[in-house]
Amino acid sequence: MASLAEALGTVRLSLSHIVDDDTARLAIDLPENAGAQIGHLQIGCCALDRMPLYSEMLVELTKAQRFVTNTREPGH
């Protein structure tokens, strides 16, 4: 969980510092790592009461990825 918290903090930071294609790529790669960690917890964890939390976290990471992708396309 500590690793995931660190990864999510890094994601937040990267999203607030997008200035070019390189930082945008990083802002997409970092959520991928965090998503993998969340997916591992969601599938491998026995705490069924946390399943909705993990699911919502993945939804929010997807929104972040779509935001970065859409803002880096021409015309945005």
C-alpha positions, -999 to 999 in steps of 0.1 A, spaced: 0 0 0 29 24 7 42 18 -28 8 25 -42 5 57 -22 38 68 -35 29 60 -71 -4 79 -68 14 109 -54 38 108 -83 9 106 -107 -7 137 -92 25 156 -95 31 145 -131 -4 156 -141 2 191 -127 35 195 -147 25 186 -183 43 211 -205 54 190 -235 51 156 -251 78 141 -228 60 151 -196 27 141 -212 42 106 -219 53 104 -183 19 114 -171 5 84 -190 32 59 -181 29 66 -143 -8 59 -141 -1 26 -159 22 16 -131 -3 27 -104 -31 9 -123 -11 -23 -123 -6 -21 -86 -43 -14 -80 -53 -43 -103 -30 -66 -83 -47 -55 -51 -82 -58 -66 -77 -93 -79 -53 -107 -53 -66 -92 -22 -91 -110 1 -107 -78 14 -139 -78 -6 -151 -45 10 -122 -27 -8 -132 -39 -42 -154 -8 -50 -125 14 -39 -100 -3 -62 -126 -1 -90 -131 36 -85 -94 42 -84 -90 25 -118 -119 46 -132 -102 78 -120 -68 68 -135 -86 61 -168 -101 96 -167 -66 111 -160 -51 91 -190 -79 103 -213 -75 139 -202 -37 138 -210 -43 121 -243 -71 145 -253 -52 176 -244 -21 166 -263 -40 160 -296 -38 187 -322 -65 213 -317 -68 210 -280 
